[in-house]
Every structure is written in structure tokens, then in C-alpha cells.
Amino acid sequence: MQELNLPKYQFKYKEADKKIQIFDTFRKKYVVLTPEEWVRQNFLKYLVIEKNYSPSLIAVEAGLKYNELQKRADILIYDKKGSPFLLVECKAPEVKISQDTFDQVARYNMVFKVTYLVVTNGMEHFCCKMDYAKNTYRFLEEIPVF
């Protein structure tokens, strides 16, 4: 898999049905290793190891309903009170992060109303802090430490 703009981490792999799979410690199962999954698994490790997020507060592919459609958020992190806190949308490294990407995560956030929104393709990472009182957001230089 492509090298990402993240520290290097160790993973467990296996082959099944002629496809490489990576072990997802959050979902506790092997999943097909796609470029987007590679970004998600690396970013999960980054959040836990570098930013001190508790694995017990992280949901992977959290379900949500938007306009009667069932969708899934890539990574959703809860605060210590159990409220949604940080939402991450992962894209494959070759996918350019565009306004459409931000629109997608903003639609998901209409359900979760998190404090922080993150979009990453493993090469570029963008983080916004939401201000619901002013109906605005601002980009941050760094993803906050938990």
C-alpha cells in the first residue's frame, strides 16, 4: 500500500478469497484492504497513539440516517460523557479532497453535531472546529489532542 503522510504503524494481514485483508482492532475483524481502508486504519492508529484518543470511545463506520438514506461515518469519536465529539471522513490517497468531500462530512454532521470535523486522504488532513452559536467553523493547524 501507498506510504501516507502519517507515522508508520504495524498491522496484521491475511489473505482470503484472493484479497488482502487487514485486521481492524475496533471492529475486531479482518476487512478487505482497499486504499480508503488503508487510510482509515492508519488514521485510527494516529488518533490513538499520537493524539491520545481512547479506543473505547471510537466507533468505526458508525451508522446514521440522512434524508431517509442509511449512511456510515468512517470514524466517530465520543467524549467522556458519551456525546459525539470528532467526526472523520477518510478518502483514498488518490482522491483529491474537494468541496464535495467537505459537503459530505457536513451532511453527516447534521446528525452528530460534533465539535471537530476532520477530512483526510492520508496525504492531507484538514480539521475544523465548529461554532454552532455563530453557525461558522474555522480550520485548525493541528488535530486536537484528546
N, C-alpha and C positions, 0 to 999 in steps of 0.2 A: 504494500500500500504506500501511497504517497507520503512523503515526510511533511509534517504540518508545522505551523508556527506556534508550537506548544512544546513543553518538555517531553522527552521520550519516556514512555511507560511500558511496563511488562503486561502482557495479556496471555490468556490461554486460548489456543486454537484447536480445531479439529476439522476433519473433512467428512461431509455427509452429503449423499446424493450428488457427488462430484462438485460440491460447492464448499468453499472455506467458510467456517463459522467461527465466531468469536464469543467467548463467554461473557455474558452481561451479569455482573455481580449484583446489580439492582433487581433485575427481573429473575435472577437465579436460573438462567438457562442459556444455551447456545443460540445465537441468532446469525443469520446469513450476513457475511461481511461485505456490505456494499460500501461505496465511498462515503455516503451520508452516515452510515453506522460507524465507520471508522472515525469520523469527526465526532459523533456523539460519544463514543466510548472514551476517546482521548479527552474530550472536554469534561466529561464526568470525573475522570481521574484528576484533571486540573482543578476542578472546583473543590474536590475533597482534599487533595494533597497540598495544593498551593494556596487555596483560599479558605481552607478550614471549614467547609460546609459538612454537616453531619450526614452520613449516608442514610440514616434513619428518617431524615426529613426530605429526601429526594424521591420524586416519582418520575419514572421514565415512561414516555408515551401515555401521559395522563389523558383520559377521555374527557371530552367536552361536547356540548351540543351548541351549534351555532346555526341560526336560521333553519332549524329542524334537521340539520345535517350533523351526523356524528363525525367528529374530528378528533385528532390526537395531538397534544402538545409534546414536543420532543423531550424536554426536561422541565419539570416544575419543582421548585424548592419551596418548602413551607418554613415559616418562622417557628420559634419555640412555642407559640400559642396555637399553632396549627392552621394559621392563615396563609394563603398563597403569598409568597414574598418575591420570588425571582423566576421569570419565565425565559427559557432559552429555545430559540429556533435554530436548528442545525441544517446546513446545506452541504452538499458535496463540495470538495475543494475547487472543482472546475466551474461551479455555479457562482456567477457574479452576484454579489449582494446588491440588490436594487430596491427601488421604492416598493415594488411588488412584495418583496420579502418583508419589509417593514409593515406594509399594509396587512399581510397575513398574520404576523405576530400581534399587531394591534387589534385585529378582529378577535383573535383568541383571548387577548387581554380584556375584551369587553365582558368576558365570562369571569376571569380570575381576578382582575383589578390588582395586579401586583405592584410592588414599589419599584422593581427594576425589570427592564426588558433587555435581553441580550440576543444578538443575532451573530452567528459565526459560520464560516465555511472552513474553519480550521486554519486558514491563512490570515484572514482578517476577522477581528472581533469588535463588535460595537455594543456599547452598553448605554442605556438611557435611564435616567431617574424620572419617574412620573410625578407630576404635581396635579392632583385631581382638583384641588381647590381653585387653581388658576387655569385648569384644562390645558396644561402645557407639559413639556418634557425637556430635559436637557441632556446632552451627551456627556459622558464621563470619560476621563482619560484611562481609568482602570475599572475593572470589575471589583465591586466591594468585597472585602474580607468579611466572613460571617462573624 
